[in-house]
Amino acid sequence: MYILLKPSEEKYSAKGVTITPTRNYTIEVAVENMIAKRNEMINVLQE
């Protein structure tokens, strides 16, 4: 999953790794699941 950060949310750990902001990702995860299921159904129909 890719997250678009606002400039104020850009934070890094001591190792220089980007830290995810504290937000709810319920909608993004649901959309990703729907897209994955759609792709799965398309693959099944193409077989």
ABEGO torsion letter per residue (X at the ends): XBBBBBAAABBBBAAGBBBBBBBBAAAAAAAAAAAAAAAAAAAAAAX
